[in-house]
Amino acid sequence: MTLFSRLVARPLARVVQAAPHPAVPAAVTFPEIPGRTRTLTIPTAQGDAEATVYYPPQDPDATPPVHVNFHGGGFVIGHYDMDDAMCRYLAAIAPAVVVNVDYLLAPQHPFPAPAEQAYEVVRWVAAHGTDHGWDGGRLGVGGQSAGGNLAAAAARQAWENGGPRIGLQVLNYAPFDLEDPKKRAKAAKPVVRPALVPILQGAYLPKVADRTDPLVSPLYGTNADHLDGIAPALIITCELDLLRDEGIRYAAKLRASNALLEHREFEGLDHAFNLLTEETARTREMYDLIARYIAKIPAP
């Protein structure tokens, strides 16, 4: 563990964890879409993961696909309920079952525990559809910001280990190179502040050598070369976001491996606009896009 991580990053990350999180603006909570939910405990080797499971408002004629969602928060913040509106929306519109996961956080649980737990959760969801009302063979994973990084890590582990079969990964304004010190944003004051990045990174990655691990930085070096057969991806970037450029580069790498379904950029918008602003129309556009791809996850 570096001195910076021990004396600066970890203590400040705990302060960030304890701070109250802002409420999602009412305009983007879509209260007209009902939520039919249950809580679920998913066992993993790293410890139980609690999850909220969102079902379509009405029982579909066939068993629906399932999409595992990992929330954002820089690997440190644990407010997975911020994704409630998105999960309700996707469950209703796709329709699909959405499993919103409360995963392990740093600095209490640094890498590799969250990435490994994410993969175990996905394996469990794939194997237990019959018991819980979803089709584990029509499986998607996704996440926003740090959650997108964990979704990519889960997809990579499934690819490396021969399963489970994942039919879609949704990587929403996610970081893909935590070793890159030269991140730039078009916004003068981006949502992801450059000064905050070392704090979050130091909490999640106290060992410097881990920053280049493919499960942390799938874009670093040759990590993204020759990914043929990995789960097909929808990558979403925001024009003003500090993380935009690495999203564009990772999309290009996946395209070269025939693993990119679509890269969609939201112009004039910054990181987490669907959680922090009243951009209702653009938020609906993004959720509709994700829902369409979930609905098209093919059967094995």
Phi and psi in degrees as GROMACS dihedral restraints (atoms count N, CA, C in turn):
[ dihedral_restraints ]
;  ai    aj    ak    al  type     phi  dphi    fc
    3     4     5     6     1   -73.3    20    10
    4     5     6     7     1   159.2    20    10
    6     7     8     9     1   -63.1    20    10
    7     8     9    10     1   -39.0    20    10
    9    10    11    12     1   -61.6    20    10
   10    11    12    13     1   -43.1    20    10
   12    13    14    15     1   -63.4    20    10
   13    14    15    16     1   -44.6    20    10
   15    16    17    18     1   -71.3    20    10
   16    17    18    19     1   -42.2    20    10
   18    19    20    21     1   -95.1    20    10
   19    20    21    22     1   -22.0    20    10
   21    22    23    24     1  -120.3    20    10
   22    23    24    25     1   -60.3    20    10
   24    25    26    27     1   -64.2    20    10
   25    26    27    28     1   -49.3    20    10
   27    28    29    30     1   -64.6    20    10
   28    29    30    31     1   -47.2    20    10
   30    31    32    33     1   -61.7    20    10
   31    32    33    34     1   -42.0    20    10
   33    34    35    36     1   -68.7    20    10
   34    35    36    37     1   -33.5    20    10
   36    37    38    39     1   -62.8    20    10
   37    38    39    40     1   -37.3    20    10
   39    40    41    42     1   -66.3    20    10
   40    41    42    43     1   -34.4    20    10
   42    43    44    45     1   -65.5    20    10
   43    44    45    46     1   -43.5    20    10
   45    46    47    48     1   -61.2    20    10
   46    47    48    49     1   -41.6    20    10
   48    49    50    51     1   -59.7    20    10
   49    50    51    52     1   -39.2    20    10
   51    52    53    54     1   -78.4    20    10
   52    53    54    55     1   -16.4    20    10
   54    55    56    57     1   -71.2    20    10
   55    56    57    58     1   143.7    20    10
   57    58    59    60     1   -65.7    20    10
   58    59    60    61     1   141.1    20    10
   60    61    62    63     1   -92.2    20    10
   61    62    63    64     1   146.7    20    10
   63    64    65    66     1   -68.1    20    10
   64    65    66    67     1   145.4    20    10
   66    67    68    69     1   -71.3    20    10
   67    68    69    70     1   144.3    20    10
   69    70    71    72     1   -68.5    20    10
   70    71    72    73     1   130.7    20    10
   72    73    74    75     1   -55.3    20    10
   73    74    75    76     1   139.9    20    10
   75    76    77    78     1   -57.1    20    10
   76    77    78    79     1   -31.0    20    10
   78    79    80    81     1   -63.2    20    10
   79    80    81    82     1   -23.0    20    10
   81    82    83    84     1  -114.5    20    10
   82    83    84    85     1    21.0    20    10
   84    85    86    87     1   -96.6    20    10
   85    86    87    88     1   -12.3    20    10
   87    88    89    90     1    48.3    20    10
   88    89    90    91     1    61.0    20    10
   90    91    92    93     1   -65.3    20    10
   91    92    93    94     1   -16.6    20    10
   93    94    95    96     1   -71.6    20    10
   94    95    96    97     1   -14.1    20    10
   96    97    98    99     1   -94.3    20    10
   97    98    99   100     1   114.2    20    10
   99   100   101   102     1   -71.6    20    10
  100   101   102   103     1   158.3    20    10
  102   103   104   105     1  -115.4    20    10
  103   104   105   106     1   126.7    20    10
  105   106   107   108     1  -114.6    20    10
  106   107   108   109     1   102.7    20    10
  108   109   110   111     1  -127.2    20    10
  109   110   111   112     1   164.1    20    10
  111   112   113   114     1  -148.9    20    10
  112   113   114   115     1   157.2    20    10
  114   115   116   117     1   -96.5    20    10
  115   116   117   118     1   153.0    20    10
  117   118   119   120     1  -145.4    20    10
  118   119   120   121     1   141.9    20    10
  120   121   122   123     1  -109.5    20    10
  121   122   123   124     1   121.9    20    10
  123   124   125   126     1  -108.1    20    10
  124   125   126   127     1   118.0    20    10
  126   127   128   129     1   -76.0    20    10
  127   128   129   130     1   136.4    20    10
  129   130   131   132     1  -140.5    20    10
  130   131   132   133     1   164.5    20    10
  132   133   134   135     1   -65.2    20    10
  133   134   135   136     1   -22.7    20    10
  135   136   137   138     1   -88.2    20    10
  136   137   138   139     1    -4.2    20    10
  138   139   140   141     1   123.4    20    10
  139   140   141   142     1   159.8    20    10
  141   142   143   144     1   -63.6    20    10
  142   143   144   145     1   141.4    20    10
  144   145   146   147     1  -111.8    20    10
  145   146   147   148     1   122.3    20    10
  147   148   149   150     1   -81.4    20    10
  148   149   150   151     1   148.1    20    10
  150   151   152   153     1  -146.7    20    10
  151   152   153   154     1   149.2    20    10
  153   154   155   156     1  -102.5    20    10
  154   155   156   157     1   126.6    20    10
  156   157   158   159     1  -104.4    20    10
  157   158   159   160     1   124.9    20    10
  159   160   161   162     1  -104.4    20    10
  160   161   162   163     1   124.7    20    10
  162   163   164   165     1  -105.8    20    10
  163   164   165   166     1   155.0    20    10
  165   166   167   168     1   -55.3    20    10
  166   167   168   169     1   147.4    20    10
  168   169   170   171     1   -56.0    20    10
  169   170   171   172     1   -32.6    20    10
  171   172   173   174     1  -125.6    20    10
  172   173   174   175     1   147.0    20    10
  174   175   176   177     1   -62.0    20    10
  175   176   177   178     1   122.6    20    10
  177   178   179   180     1   -71.6    20    10
  178   179   180   181     1   163.8    20    10
  180   181   182   183     1   -64.2    20    10
  181   182   183   184     1   -33.7    20    10
  183   184   185   186     1  -119.4    20    10
  184   185   186   187     1   163.4    20    10
  186   187   188   189     1   -65.4    20    10
  187   188   189   190     1   124.4    20    10
  189   190   191   192     1   -79.2    20    10
  190   191   192   193     1   162.3    20    10
  192   193   194   195     1   -66.4    20    10
  193   194   195   196     1   168.9    20    10
  195   196   197   198     1  -128.1    20    10
  196   197   198   199     1   139.1    20    10
  198   199   200   201     1  -126.7    20    10
  199   200   201   202     1   123.7    20    10
  201   202   203   204     1   -95.0    20    10
  202   203   204   205     1   122.9    20    10
  204   205   206   207     1  -111.0    20    10
  205   206   207   208     1   134.0    20    10
  207   208   209   210     1  -115.1    20    10
  208   209   210   211     1   121.7    20    10
  210   211   212   213     1   -71.2    20    10
  211   212   213   214     1   166.8    20    10
  213   214   215   216     1   -88.6    20    10
  214   215   216   217     1  -171.9    20    10
  216   217   218   219     1   130.1    20    10
  217   218   219   220     1    21.7    20    10
  219   220   221   222     1    64.0    20    10
  220   221   222   223     1    24.9    20    10
  222   223   224   225     1    70.0    20    10
  223   224   225   226     1     2.8    20    10
  225   226   227   228     1  -121.4    20    10
  226   227   228   229     1   -39.0    20    10
  228   229   230   231     1   -89.6    20    10
  229   230   231   232     1   135.8    20    10
  231   232   233   234     1  -111.9    20    10
  232   233   234   235     1    26.5    20    10
  234   235   236   237     1   -86.9    20    10
  235   236   237   238     1    72.6    20    10
  237   238   239   240     1   -69.2    20    10
  238   239   240   241     1   -15.9    20    10
  240   241   242   243     1   -67.5    20    10
  241   242   243   244     1   -15.0    20    10
  243   244   245   246     1   -62.8    20    10
  244   245   246   247     1   -21.6    20    10
  246   247   248   249     1   -89.7    20    10
  247   248   249   250     1     8.4    20    10
  249   250   251   252     1   -55.5    20    10
  250   251   252   253     1   -48.4    20    10
  252   253   254   255     1   -61.4    20    10
  253   254   255   256     1   -43.5    20    10
  255   256   257   258     1   -64.0    20    10
  256   257   258   259     1   -43.5    20    10
  258   259   260   261     1   -65.2    20    10
  259   260   261   262     1   -42.1    20    10
  261   262   263   264     1   -60.2    20    10
  262   263   264   265     1   -43.8    20    10
  264   265   266   267     1   -62.4    20    10
  265   266   267   268     1   -50.0    20    10
  267   268   269   270     1   -63.9    20    10
  268   269   270   271     1   -40.4    20    10
  270   271   272   273     1   -61.2    20    10
  271   272   273   274     1   -40.2    20    10
  273   274   275   276     1   -77.8    20    10
  274   275   276   277     1   -40.8    20    10
  276   277   278   279     1   -86.7    20    10
  277   278   279   280     1   -33.6    20    10
  279   280   281   282     1   -59.2    20    10
  280   281   282   283     1   -49.2    20    10
  282   283   284   285     1   -75.0    20    10
  283   284   285   286     1   158.3    20    10
  285   286   287   288     1  -159.4    20    10
  286   287   288   289     1   166.1    20    10
  288   289   290   291     1   -91.2    20    10
  289   290   291   292     1   132.4    20    10
  291   292   293   294     1  -118.7    20    10
  292   293   294   295     1   125.5    20    10
  294   295   296   297     1  -105.5    20    10
  295   296   297   298     1   108.6    20    10
  297   298   299   300     1   -97.1    20    10
  298   299   300   301     1   114.1    20    10
  300   301   302   303     1   -99.6    20    10
  301   302   303   304     1   133.7    20    10
  303   304   305   306     1   -97.3    20    10
  304   305   306   307     1    89.8    20    10
  306   307   308   309     1   -92.6    20    10
  307   308   309   310     1   173.4    20    10
  309   310   311   312     1   -64.8    20    10
  310   311   312   313     1   145.8    20    10
  312   313   314   315     1  -121.3    20    10
  313   314   315   316     1   152.3    20    10
  315   316   317   318     1   -85.9    20    10
  316   317   318   319     1   157.8    20    10
  318   319   320   321     1   -83.8    20    10
  319   320   321   322     1    -5.7    20    10
  321   322   323   324     1   -62.5    20    10
  322   323   324   325     1   -34.3    20    10
  324   325   326   327     1  -133.2    20    10
  325   326   327   328     1    84.0    20    10
  327   328   329   330     1   -72.4    20    10
  328   329   330   331     1   173.8    20    10
  330   331   332   333     1   -55.3    20    10
  331   332   333   334     1   140.3    20    10
  333   334   335   336     1   -97.0    20    10
  334   335   336   337     1     5.0    20    10
  336   337   338   339     1   -56.8    20    10
  337   338   339   340     1   -48.6    20    10
  339   340   341   342     1   -62.6    20    10
  340   341   342   343     1   -40.1    20    10
  342   343   344   345     1   -66.7    20    10
  343   344   345   346     1   -41.0    20    10
  345   346   347   348     1   -69.8    20    10
  346   347   348   349     1   -38.7    20    10
  348   349   350   351     1   -64.4    20    10
  349   350   351   352     1   -39.6    20    10
  351   352   353   354     1   -57.4    20    10
  352   353   354   355     1   -43.9    20    10
  354   355   356   357     1   -65.2    20    10
  355   356   357   358     1   -41.6    20    10
  357   358   359   360     1   -64.6    20    10
  358   359   360   361     1   -37.5    20    10
  360   361   362   363     1   -61.1    20    10
  361   362   363   364     1   -45.3    20    10
  363   364   365   366     1   -62.7    20    10
  364   365   366   367     1   -41.2    20    10
  366   367   368   369     1   -61.0    20    10
  367   368   369   370     1   -42.4    20    10
  369   370   371   372     1   -64.7    20    10
  370   371   372   373     1   -45.0    20    10
  372   373   374   375     1   -61.7    20    10
  373   374   375   376     1   -41.0    20    10
  375   376   377   378     1   -62.0    20    10
  376   377   378   379     1   -33.6    20    10
  378   379   380   381     1   -89.9    20    10
  379   380   381   382     1   -12.1    20    10
  381   382   383   384     1  -121.6    20    10
  382   383   384   385     1    24.9    20    10
  384   385   386   387     1   -64.3    20    10
  385   386   387   388     1   -39.0    20    10
  387   388   389   390     1   -60.0    20    10
  388   389   390   391     1   -35.1    20    10
  390   391   392   393     1   -77.7    20    10
  391   392   393   394     1   -19.0    20    10
  393   394   395   396     1  -127.5    20    10
  394   395   396   397     1     3.8    20    10
  396   397   398   399     1    91.1    20    10
  397   398   399   400     1    25.3    20    10
  399   400   401   402     1  -134.6    20    10
  400   401   402   403     1   165.9    20    10
  402   403   404   405     1   -95.9    20    10
  403   404   405   406     1   100.1    20    10
  405   406   407   408     1   -66.2    20    10
  406   407   408   409     1   -13.9    20    10
  408   409   410   411     1   -81.4    20    10
  409   410   411   412     1   -16.0    20    10
  411   412   413   414     1  -111.3    20    10
  412   413   414   415     1    82.9    20    10
  414   415   416   417     1  -116.6    20    10
  415   416   417   418     1   131.4    20    10
  417   418   419   420     1  -123.1    20    10
  418   419   420   421     1   156.2    20    10
  420   421   422   423     1  -131.2    20    10
  421   422   423   424     1   152.3    20    10
  423   424   425   426     1  -170.3    20    10
  424   425   426   427     1   170.3    20    10
  426   427   428   429     1  -175.8    20    10
  427   428   429   430     1   163.8    20    10
  429   430   431   432     1  -108.4    20    10
  430   431   432   433     1   134.7    20    10
  432   433   434   435     1    57.9    20    10
  433   434   435   436     1  -123.7    20    10
  435   436   437   438     1   -57.8    20    10
  436   437   438   439     1   -31.8    20    10
  438   439   440   441     1   -63.5    20    10
  439   440   441   442     1   -33.0    20    10
  441   442   443   444     1   -67.1    20    10
  442   443   444   445     1   -36.1    20    10
  444   445   446   447     1   -62.3    20    10
  445   446   447   448     1   -43.1    20    10
  447   448   449   450     1   -68.5    20    10
  448   449   450   451     1   -35.7    20    10
  450   451   452   453     1   -63.7    20    10
  451   452   453   454     1   -41.4    20    10
  453   454   455   456     1   -63.7    20    10
  454   455   456   457     1   -37.8    20    10
  456   457   458   459     1   -65.7    20    10
  457   458   459   460     1   -40.2    20    10
  459   460   461   462     1   -64.6    20    10
  460   461   462   463     1   -42.4    20    10
  462   463   464   465     1   -63.8    20    10
  463   464   465   466     1   -38.3    20    10
  465   466   467   468     1   -67.8    20    10
  466   467   468   469     1   -41.2    20    10
  468   469   470   471     1   -64.7    20    10
  469   470   471   472     1   -38.2    20    10
  471   472   473   474     1   -63.7    20    10
  472   473   474   475     1   -39.9    20    10
  474   475   476   477     1   -65.2    20    10
  475   476   477   478     1   -44.0    20    10
  477   478   479   480     1   -71.0    20    10
  478   479   480   481     1   -31.8    20    10
  480   481   482   483     1   -99.0    20    10
  481   482   483   484     1     2.9    20    10
  483   484   485   486     1    79.0    20    10
  484   485   486   487     1    21.6    20    10
  486   487   488   489     1   150.0    20    10
  487   488   489   490     1   168.9    20    10
  489   490   491   492     1   -72.9    20    10
  490   491   492   493     1   165.0    20    10
  492   493   494   495     1   -72.8    20    10
  493   494   495   496     1   123.8    20    10
  495   496   497   498     1  -111.3    20    10
  496   497   498   499     1   124.9    20    10
  498   499   500   501     1   -91.5    20    10
  499   500   501   502     1    -6.2    20    10
  501   502   503   504     1  -164.8    20    10
  502   503   504   505     1   136.4    20    10
  504   505   506   507     1  -124.2    20    10
  505   506   507   508     1   128.6    20    10
  507   508   509   510     1  -108.9    20    10
  508   509   510   511     1   113.4    20    10
  510   511   512   513     1  -115.7    20    10
  511   512   513   514     1   102.4    20    10
  513   514   515   516     1  -105.8    20    10
  514   515   516   517     1   111.6    20    10
  516   517   518   519     1    36.2    20    10
  517   518   519   520     1    58.1    20    10
  519   520   521   522     1  -101.9    20    10
  520   521   522   523     1   155.6    20    10
  522   523   524   525     1   -83.3    20    10
  523   524   525   526     1   137.5    20    10
  525   526   527   528     1  -124.5    20    10
  526   527   528   529     1    -4.4    20    10
  528   529   530   531     1  -144.6    20    10
  529   530   531   532     1    94.0    20    10
  531   532   533   534     1   -83.4    20    10
  532   533   534   535     1     1.7    20    10
  534   535   536   537     1   -93.9    20    10
  535   536   537   538     1   -16.6    20    10
  537   538   539   540     1   -73.6    20    10
  538   539   540   541     1   115.8    20    10
  540   541   542   543     1   -91.2    20    10
  541   542   543   544     1     1.9    20    10
  543   544   545   546     1  -115.0    20    10
  544   545   546   547     1    38.9    20    10
  546   547   548   549     1   -67.9    20    10
  547   548   549   550     1   138.4    20    10
  549   550   551   552     1  -132.7    20    10
  550   551   552   553     1   144.4    20    10
  552   553   554   555     1  -123.5    20    10
  553   554   555   556     1   150.2    20    10
  555   556   557   558     1   -73.5    20    10
  556   557   558   559     1   -29.8    20    10
  558   559   560   561     1   -72.9    20    10
  559   560   561   562     1   142.0    20    10
  561   562   563   564     1   -65.5    20    10
  562   563   564   565     1   -38.4    20    10
  564   565   566   567     1  -128.4    20    10
  565   566   567   568     1    78.9    20    10
  567   568   569   570     1   -65.5    20    10
  568   569   570   571     1   155.9    20    10
  570   571   572   573     1   -58.3    20    10
  571   572   573   574     1   -46.0    20    10
  573   574   575   576     1   -86.2    20    10
  574   575   576   577     1   101.5    20    10
  576   577   578   579     1   -76.1    20    10
  577   578   579   580     1   134.1    20    10
  579   580   581   582     1   -54.3    20    10
  580   581   582   583     1   -33.3    20    10
  582   583   584   585     1   -69.0    20    10
  583   584   585   586     1   -23.2    20    10
  585   586   587   588     1   -81.8    20    10
  586   587   588   589     1   -25.5    20    10
  588   589   590   591     1   -57.1    20    10
  589   590   591   592     1   -48.0    20    10
  591   592   593   594     1   -62.6    20    10
  592   593   594   595     1   -29.9    20    10
  594   595   596   597     1   -66.8    20    10
  595   596   597   598     1   -51.3    20    10
  597   598   599   600     1   -65.1    20    10
  598   599   600   601     1   -41.2    20    10
  600   601   602   603     1   -65.9    20    10
  601   602   603   604     1   -40.7    20    10
  603   604   605   606     1   -67.5    20    10
  604   605   606   607     1   -29.6    20    10
  606   607   608   609     1   -73.7    20    10
  607   608   609   610     1   -41.4    20    10
  609   610   611   612     1   -79.5    20    10
  610   611   612   613     1   -32.0    20    10
  612   613   614   615     1  -127.2    20    10
  613   614   615   616     1    70.8    20    10
  615   616   617   618     1   -64.1    20    10
  616   617   618   619     1   -21.8    20    10
  618   619   620   621     1   -97.1    20    10
  619   620   621   622     1   118.3    20    10
  621   622   623   624     1   -57.3    20    10
  622   623   624   625     1   -37.9    20    10
  624   625   626   627     1   -60.6    20    10
  625   626   627   628     1   -25.3    20    10
  627   628   629   630     1   -72.2    20    10
  628   629   630   631     1   -14.8    20    10
  630   631   632   633     1   -64.9    20    10
  631   632   633   634     1   -22.1    20    10
  633   634   635   636     1  -100.3    20    10
  634   635   636   637     1     1.5    20    10
  636   637   638   639     1   -60.4    20    10
  637   638   639   640     1   138.5    20    10
  639   640   641   642     1   -58.6    20    10
  640   641   642   643     1   -25.7    20    10
  642   643   644   645     1   -80.3    20    10
  643   644   645   646     1   -10.2    20    10
  645   646   647   648     1  -105.1    20    10
  646   647   648   649     1   -50.3    20    10
  648   649   650   651     1  -124.3    20    10
  649   650   651   652     1    76.8    20    10
  651   652   653   654     1   -62.9    20    10
  652   653   654   655     1   -14.4    20    10
  654   655   656   657     1   -94.0    20    10
  655   656   657   658     1   -14.9    20    10
  657   658   659   660     1   -64.7    20    10
  658   659   660   661     1   138.4    20    10
  660   661   662   663     1    52.4    20    10
  661   662   663   664     1  -124.0    20    10
  663   664   665   666     1  -100.3    20    10
  664   665   666   667     1    12.8    20    10
  666   667   668   669     1   -58.6    20    10
  667   668   669   670     1   -29.8    20    10
  669   670   671   672     1   -98.9    20    10
  670   671   672   673     1     9.5    20    10
  672   673   674   675     1   -83.5    20    10
  673   674   675   676     1   142.7    20    10
  675   676   677   678     1    58.9    20    10
  676   677   678   679     1    53.8    20    10
  678   679   680   681     1   -98.2    20    10
  679   680   681   682     1    26.1    20    10
  681   682   683   684     1   -55.9    20    10
  682   683   684   685     1   128.2    20    10
  684   685   686   687     1    98.3    20    10
  685   686   687   688     1    -9.8    20    10
  687   688   689   690     1   -70.6    20    10
  688   689   690   691     1   159.8    20    10
  690   691   692   693     1   -54.6    20    10
  691   692   693   694     1   134.1    20    10
  693   694   695   696     1   -64.2    20    10
  694   695   696   697     1   143.4    20    10
  696   697   698   699     1  -120.2    20    10
  697   698   699   700     1   144.3    20    10
  699   700   701   702     1  -107.0    20    10
  700   701   702   703     1   119.2    20    10
  702   703   704   705     1  -112.1    20    10
  703   704   705   706     1   129.8    20    10
  705   706   707   708     1  -117.4    20    10
  706   707   708   709     1   128.6    20    10
  708   709   710   711     1  -126.4    20    10
  709   710   711   712     1   161.0    20    10
  711   712   713   714     1  -119.5    20    10
  712   713   714   715     1   133.8    20    10
  714   715   716   717     1   -57.0    20    10
  715   716   717   718     1   -37.9    20    10
  717   718   719   720     1   -93.2    20    10
  718   719   720   721     1     2.1    20    10
  720   721   722   723     1   -78.6    20    10
  721   722   723   724     1   141.4    20    10
  723   724   725   726     1   -60.8    20    10
  724   725   726   727     1   -26.4    20    10
  726   727   728   729     1   -94.6    20    10
  727   728   729   730     1     4.2    20    10
  729   730   731   732     1   -59.7    20    10
  730   731   732   733     1   -49.0    20    10
  732   733   734   735     1   -63.0    20    10
  733   734   735   736     1   -38.8    20    10
  735   736   737   738     1   -70.7    20    10
  736   737   738   739     1   -29.7    20    10
  738   739   740   741     1   -64.1    20    10
  739   740   741   742     1   -40.7    20    10
  741   742   743   744     1   -64.9    20    10
  742   743   744   745     1   -42.9    20    10
  744   745   746   747     1   -67.5    20    10
  745   746   747   748     1   -38.6    20    10
  747   748   749   750     1   -68.3    20    10
  748   749   750   751     1   -36.4    20    10
  750   751   752   753     1   -59.6    20    10
  751   752   753   754     1   -41.5    20    10
  753   754   755   756     1   -64.5    20    10
  754   755   756   757     1   -38.4    20    10
  756   757   758   759     1   -65.3    20    10
  757   758   759   760     1   -42.8    20    10
  759   760   761   762     1   -67.6    20    10
  760   761   762   763     1   -35.7    20    10
  762   763   764   765     1   -60.7    20    10
  763   764   765   766     1   -39.9    20    10
  765   766   767   768     1   -64.6    20    10
  766   767   768   769     1   -23.9    20    10
  768   769   770   771     1  -100.3    20    10
  769   770   771   772     1    13.6    20    10
  771   772   773   774     1    56.9    20    10
  772   773   774   775     1    36.5    20    10
  774   775   776   777     1  -121.1    20    10
  775   776   777   778     1    15.0    20    10
  777   778   779   780     1  -109.1    20    10
  778   779   780   781     1   120.8    20    10
  780   781   782   783     1   -80.7    20    10
  781   782   783   784     1   -46.4    20    10
  783   784   785   786     1  -165.9    20    10
  784   785   786   787     1   144.6    20    10
  786   787   788   789     1  -114.8    20    10
  787   788   789   790     1   120.9    20    10
  789   790   791   792     1  -118.3    20    10
  790   791   792   793     1   124.5    20    10
  792   793   794   795     1  -103.6    20    10
  793   794   795   796     1   137.0    20    10
  795   796   797   798     1  -102.2    20    10
  796   797   798   799     1   102.9    20    10
  798   799   800   801     1   -70.7    20    10
  799   800   801   802     1   144.0    20    10
  801   802   803   804     1    73.5    20    10
  802   803   804   805     1     8.7    20    10
  804   805   806   807     1  -121.7    20    10
  805   806   807   808     1   155.8    20    10
  807   808   809   810     1  -111.8    20    10
  808   809   810   811     1   176.0    20    10
  810   811   812   813     1   -48.9    20    10
  811   812   813   814     1   134.4    20    10
  813   814   815   816     1    59.7    20    10
  814   815   816   817     1    32.0    20    10
  816   817   818   819     1   -59.4    20    10
  817   818   819   820     1   -28.8    20    10
  819   820   821   822     1   -74.7    20    10
  820   821   822   823     1    -9.0    20    10
  822   823   824   825     1  -114.5    20    10
  823   824   825   826     1   -19.7    20    10
  825   826   827   828     1  -116.7    20    10
  826   827   828   829     1    -9.4    20    10
  828   829   830   831     1  -127.8    20    10
  829   830   831   832     1   177.8    20    10
  831   832   833   834     1  -104.4    20    10
  832   833   834   835     1    34.0    20    10
  834   835   836   837     1   -77.8    20    10
  835   836   837   838     1    70.8    20    10
  837   838   839   840     1   -62.1    20    10
  838   839   840   841     1   -48.0    20    10
  840   841   842   843     1   -64.6    20    10
  841   842   843   844     1   -41.7    20    10
  843   844   845   846     1   -72.4    20    10
  844   845   846   847     1   -34.7    20    10
  846   847   848   849     1   -64.4    20    10
  847   848   849   850     1   -44.7    20    10
  849   850   851   852     1   -61.7    20    10
  850   851   852   853     1   -39.4    20    10
  852   853   854   855     1   -59.6    20    10
  853   854   855   856     1   -43.6    20    10
  855   856   857   858     1   -66.8    20    10
  856   857   858   859     1   -45.6    20    10
  858   859   860   861     1   -65.5    20    10
  859   860   861   862     1   -38.2    20    10
  861   862   863   864     1   -62.5    20    10
  862   863   864   865     1   -40.5    20    10
  864   865   866   867     1   -60.2    20    10
  865   866   867   868     1   -48.7    20    10
  867   868   869   870     1   -63.1    20    10
  868   869   870   871     1   -42.9    20    10
  870   871   872   873     1   -60.3    20    10
  871   872   873   874     1   -39.9    20    10
  873   874   875   876     1   -61.9    20    10
  874   875   876   877     1   -40.2    20    10
  876   877   878   879     1   -72.5    20    10
  877   878   879   880     1   -37.0    20    10
  879   880   881   882     1   -61.1    20    10
  880   881   882   883     1   -42.9    20    10
  882   883   884   885     1   -61.7    20    10
  883   884   885   886     1   -26.6    20    10
  885   886   887   888     1   -95.2    20    10
  886   887   888   889     1     6.6    20    10
  888   889   890   891     1   -58.7    20    10
  889   890   891   892     1   121.5    20    10
  891   892   893   894     1   -76.3    20    10
  892   893   894   895     1   154.6    20    10
  894   895   896   897     1   -71.7    20    10
  895   896   897   898     1   152.2    20    10
